[in-house]
Amino acid sequence: MYPRLVIDIKKLEDNVKTLAEITKDDGNCSLMIVTKGLCADLEMVKMLAKRPEVDFVADSRIQNIKSYSKIVRDAGKKTVLIRIPMLSEVDEIVKHVDVCFNSEMETVRAIDKAAAKEGKVQDVLLMIDLGDLREGIFFENEDEILKDAMEIKDMKNVNLYGIGVNLTCYGAIIPKHENLSKLVEIAGKIEAKTGLKLEMVSGGNSSSIYLIESDKMPRIGRMPKDEKMPEGINNLRLGEAFLLGNDTAYETEIPNTHHDAIKLQAQIVELKEKPSLPIGEVGVDAFGEKPYYEDKGIMKRAIIAVGKQDTDLGSMTPVDERIEIMGGSSDHIILDLTACNDDYKLGDIIEFTVGYGGMLKLVTSPYIDRIYVK
Ligand SMILES: Cc1ncc(COP(=O)(O)O)c(C=O)c1O
């Protein structure tokens, strides 16, 4: 059935191997793969479970972790919840999550209680906000960080597994030697104060990779040559780099990764020659926006059966470079096939590579089928 995602498990597996060479071999970091970008697709998870390079499998949603915790744990790897937990999900967390990320002591206390009921010790990682201003205890509030660490140390059913930071998400702040060094410094202070050894100092997501391989990354003007990962960072959490091969700090492609492991295929349901300019008074489109049209004369226009309800038009690129996306509505995308001569007919399949936003929407749409290349 169309529309469908073609998920190339072999290419994703190649990406794991390449990323492991960077993060583990060159960067001395453990490898955490984040599965939310493909909505914890089980074929992908089974592949991850088999790869010896993968140490942790993480997601932001407890439902996703629940769906695969057995597969991951049976393979000797740990599950990680990377979104700060809701108070309402602590009972589920202590059952299915091996390490959970936290920034609120009230929640950690609730986890302590839930873990006691479950008869386990729950590993937690404290998130530190280094300036991206999403989750975490603000790095300048060292007293709060150390106080929280001491309180966790005294808890019976919670273990302080480590600290971490998330960058390049809300504030779009790029990881640098300078800001990540603050995380390492804070880890040292926590260890000195509590006497605990922190297992994990997690230095971010796909935007941190360039710090390990900065001399091997494709050069773009803005990317600094001499930035290095500070010693003491021992984990990275990779989603987009794994799924799409992207370095998200400077928007380059990570060498030797596949960027087309996930593709969208959609079918042409109408193919006609029509003018490029709509006829009549222009109001607003199906999404309440005032459209702008360029007069290109008569065009060959195709409608494919997938729409804004399923994907993000700005986050998909036709594989055939002659095709242009003109726009769309909830259920239709209109393509300009004028440059394609007579190469397409009704019923043909148009293929797209996808960006992160488009991929997220496509995997969560119940109208999009999936097939796998293995
Ligand atoms: C806390 C956290 N860590 C890691 C990731 C992975 O980010 P990326 O896909 O940029 O590697 C995300 C987002 O998915 C996140 O929220």
The ligand as an SDF file (V2000), in Angstrom:
LIG
                    3D

 16 16  0  0  0  0  0  0  0  0999 V2000
   17.4970   14.6250   25.6620 C   0  0  0  0  0  0  0  0  0  0  0  0
   17.7350   14.2260   24.2430 C   0  0  0  0  0  0  0  0  0  0  0  0
   18.8770   13.5850   23.9360 N   0  0  0  0  0  0  0  0  0  0  0  0
   19.1580   13.1900   22.6930 C   0  0  0  0  0  0  0  0  0  0  0  0
   18.2730   13.4230   21.6500 C   0  0  0  0  0  0  0  0  0  0  0  0
   18.6570   13.0040   20.2620 C   0  0  0  0  0  0  0  0  0  0  0  0
   18.8690   14.1300   19.4610 O   0  0  0  0  0  0  0  0  0  0  0  0
   19.3840   14.0130   17.9580 P   0  0  0  0  0  0  0  0  0  0  0  0
   18.2890   13.3660   17.1770 O   0  0  0  0  0  0  0  0  0  0  0  0
   19.6600   15.4100   17.5470 O   0  0  0  0  0  0  0  0  0  0  0  0
   20.6100   13.1730   17.9860 O   0  0  0  0  0  0  0  0  0  0  0  0
   17.0750   14.0950   21.9160 C   0  0  0  0  0  0  0  0  0  0  0  0
   16.0670   14.3410   20.8840 C   0  0  0  0  0  0  0  0  0  0  0  0
   15.6150   13.4340   20.2410 O   0  0  0  0  0  0  0  0  0  0  0  0
   16.8000   14.5130   23.2450 C   0  0  0  0  0  0  0  0  0  0  0  0
   15.6610   15.1500   23.5610 O   0  0  0  0  0  0  0  0  0  0  0  0
  1  2  1  0
  2  3  1  0
  2 15  2  0
  3  4  2  0
  4  5  1  0
  5  6  1  0
  5 12  2  0
  6  7  1  0
  7  8  1  0
  8  9  2  0
  8 10  1  0
  8 11  1  0
 12 13  1  0
 12 15  1  0
 13 14  2  0
 15 16  1  0
M  END
$$$$
